[in-house]
Amino acid sequence: MEERREISRVDYSAKGVVVICDTGEKFFVETKNVSPLGMGIMMPAETPEIVGKDIIIIASTLIMYADVNRQEKNGDGTYTVGISARQFTPEVLQYLFKHIAE
């Protein structure tokens, strides 16, 4: 896979949840690496095409609002997904605070 990142990522293995902002769909994921500007994650085979979507990812001790910039299918049907961090908007923060107890 061609390196497209501006800042090197470090290994960061954790279970997480991805929420697709416009639909509210949730998927359990596993993070692979992280930087202040993005993250690499593994998503299940039943994940729809989400390139270009806004997402929120919650993984262990970190919450990131991000754009999905690539989604590549692996041999086992899962997906390797690259995301780029976005600045939180008031609407996203309001969503997080509203749903934090769920």
C-alpha positions, 0 to 999 in steps of 0.5 A: 500500500502506498504511503499517503500520510503527512505525519507518521502514525504509531501503532495503536491497537484498540477496539472501537465503534464507528458511527456514520454521521448522516445515517447513525449506523454503528460498526465495531472496529479495530484500530491499527494505528493513529496520528493527530491527523488520522487513523487506520482501522479494520472494519467488518465485511458487512460494512457498506462503502463509506469513502467520503462519509463523515464519521465519529470513531470512539476507541479506548481513550480517544474520540475522533471526528473524521472523513473516510478517505480510503476503503480497501477490501482484504482477502478475508472480506474485511476492510482496511480503512484510512481516515483523516481527522476533522475539527469538531463542529458544534453539531458533532459535539452536541451529538456526542454529549447527547449520546454519551450515556447510551 
